[in-house]
Amino acid sequence: MGDDLSVPVLAERLAMSPRHFARVFCRETRLTPARFVATARLSEARRRLEDGADGVERIAYECGFGNAERMRRTFLRHLGVGPHDYRQRFRAAPHARQPTEEHA
């Protein structure tokens, strides 16, 4: 997720000019490449905050935000809440332990 997903890099992978790639991408997805990447990074960070135990700085780096501050600004802009508060509100509840045969 932290790969270089810039228009020039993606266009080169598809043997297209950056301008043509951006036009085709917008036409097909109805999103700019930058908006698509931001949405994908935000989605992955949300999933990891809800389900994982990694720290915010690590999640920010591995999801391509670069640092926790940049991820915090993205969360505030899109969700109206920072990553720490998001995690507190939406963290998955630990699964209730199922009784084993020994304890049943």
N, C-alpha and C positions, 0 to 999 in steps of 0.2 A: 504494500500500500504506500510505502514511502518512496517508491520509484519516481523518477523524473517523468511527470505526465504533462509536460508543457506541449503546446501546439507544435513547435518545431520538431520535437523528438517524436511525437506521435505521427506527424505527417511524414517524417522520414521513414518510419517503420512501414508505412503504407505506400511509399514511393509517390507521395503527393506533395504539392507545394503547401506551405502552411496556410496560405489564404484559401486555397481550394478545399483543403481538409476542414477548416473552420466552417466554411459555407455548407459543405456536405453534412458535417456533424450536426450543425444547427437545423438543417432541413430534416434530417432523419430523427433526431431526438427532441427537437423543439427546445433544446438547452444549448447554451454556449459551452464549449469544452471546459472553461474555467468553472462554470456553475455545476456542471456534471461532476467534475473532480471534487469540488468542495462538498457537494452532497454525498458522494461516495465516502469521502474521508469522515464526514460528520456521522454518517450512518454506522461506519465501522467503530468509531470512537464511542458512540452511544452504546453499541452492543457490548464492547469491552468494559465499559464502566458499569453496565448492568450485570454482566455475567462473570467478570474476572476480578482478580485481586491486584493486578499491576497498578503501579502508581500513575498519576496523571501525567507526569513528565515523560515516562516511558511510553504511555499510550500516545501522547502527542507526537513524539518522535517517530514511533513505528507506524502511525497513521498518516504521516507526511506533513504534519503541521509545522514541524521544525522545533517548536518549543511549547511549553505549557501556556505561556502568555498568548501566543497566537491562537492556540486552540480555545482558550478562555474567551477571547474576543469573538471568535466564530460562534461559539455556543451562545454567548450573549446576544449576538446579532440575529441568529436564527431561532433560538429557543427561549431567549429571555432569561436564562439562568446559566450560571457557570458550571464547569464540569464537576466540582466538588459537591455542589448542591444537587446537581442532576443525579449523581451517584447515590446520594442520601435518599432522594425521593424515589428513584426507580430501580435500585439494586434488587435483584431477584432474591426472594426470601430463601434461606437455606431449606433444602428439602427436609421434611420431617423424617426422622429416622424410622424405618420400618422395623417392627419387632422381629427378632430372629426366632427360630424355633426354640432355642434355649431359653428365651425370655418370655415366650408366649404362653 
